[in-house]
C-alpha cells in the first residue's frame, strides 16, 4: 500500500495535524463543559458560562475551517483564530482586573491558566501555521482551491 502524499498546503499534515488534534480536544471539552454549566447552574456565573459557550463556538468554527482546503476556508480560519486570540487576551485581562465578574473559570479566563495556557498559545500557533509559507499555499489566489464549493475536501480530519 502506498501512503497518501500531502496535498500542497493541506493543513492536515505536519504541524497542522497537531493543531487540528488540539482543536478537536478543545471542541469536545468546551462544548460539553459549557452545555453542562449552562444547563445546570447558569445563574451562578452567567457571564463566565456565556463566554464559555462563545469560546466553544469559536473552537468549532476554527476546527472545521482548519480541516477544509480552499481560499474561503483559509480566510474563515484566519478570522476565527484572530477572534479567538483577541477573546483570550480580552477575557484573560478582564478576569484579572474584575475577578468578581468571573466566579467560575472559563477556558479563556486568566489567559487559559486552568488549561495550561494552551488557549493563548493555540491560536498563535494556528495563525503562525496559516500565515507560514506552507499554510498560505492552502489559500491560492486563483485556479483550483480558490474557494469555490467544488474544491472543498469533505474527507477532512
N, C-alpha and C positions, 0 to 999 in steps of 0.2 A: 504494500500500500504506500502510496506517496502522500506526503504531508502537504496540506494546502499551503500555498505561499501567501503571505500577507499582501493584500491589495495596497497599492501605493497610497499612503495617507489613511489607511484603515486604523482607527483608534482602538481596535480590539486586540492589538498585538503589542508586545514590548511593555513600556511603562503604562500605556493606555489600558492594558489588561488589569494591572494593579489598581489603577484609578477607578475603573469600572467596578471591580470587585468591592472596593471600599464604598463606592456609592450604593451598590446593591445592599451591603450590610446596613448602611445608614438609612436607606429607604425602608427596609424591614423594621429596623429599630425605631425610627422616628414615627412612622405611620402607626405601628402597633402601640407605642407609648402614648402618642398624642390622642389616639382613639380611646385608650383606656382612661387617660386623665380627664378628657372632656366628658366622657360618658359616666364617670363615677364621682368626680369631685371638682367639676368646673368652677363652682362658686368659691373654692378655696384660693385659687390663683388664676382668675380669668385671663389676665394679660399674658402670663407665662405660658398657659396652656394654649392660648390662641397663637402665640408666637411659635410654639412647638408644631402646631398644625401648619403654619405658613412654612416653616423650615422643612417639614415633611413634603409639602407640595413642591417646593424648590428642588429638593433632592430627587423627587420623581421626574420632574422635567429635565433635570441635569442628566440623570441616568439614561432616560430614553433618548435624548438628543445626542449624548455621547456615544450611544450604541449604534446610531444610524450614520450612514455616509451621505455626503452631499453638502452643497453650499448652505442650504436653508438649515439643515441640522447643525452644521458648524456654527452658524450665527446664533441659533437658539441656545446652543451650549455656551457660547461666549457670554451671552446676556445672562443666562441662568447662573453661571459661575460668578459673574460680576455682581449680580444681585445677592447671591449667597455670601460672597466675601464682604460686601457692604453691610449685609444683615448681621454677620458675625461681629464686625467691627462696631456697628452702632449698638446692637443689643449687648455686646460684651462691655462696652464703655458704660452704657446705661445701667447695667446690672451692678457696676461698681459705684456709680455716682448716686443711684437711688435703689439701694438693696431692698428697701421696704416694698418696692413695686414687684419684686421677684421673691415671694415667699417660698417658691419651689423652683428648682432649676429647669432651664430649657437647654436644648442642645447647643444654643448659641450663647447662653449666659456665661459670664466670666471667660469669654473667648473659647468656650468649649472645654474648660478645665475638667469637668466631670467626664469628658470623653478623650482624655489625654491630649487635648488641644488639636486633635485631628480636624475638628470643624473649621479651624482657622488655617490649617496647613493644606487641607484637601482642595479647596477652591483655588488657592495659589498654585498648587502643583498642577491642577487641571488646566488653569489658564496658561501656565508655562507650557504644558504639553500642546494645547491647542494653538498657541502662538509660535511654537517651535517650527522649524523648517518642515519636519515630518508631519506634525499635526496640521499645519496650514495647508498641506497638499490635499487634505480631505475637503477643502473648500476651493476647488478650481474655479477660475474666472469664467471659463467658457467650456463648451463641449460637454462631454459625459460628466455627470456629477455636479452639474451647475444648479442643482436644487429642484429640478423637476421631479414630480412624484414618481416618474418612471425609473429613476435611478436609486430610489431608496432601497436599501438592503433590509428585507424583513427578517432575515435569519440572524439578527444581532444577539449579542451576549450569549 
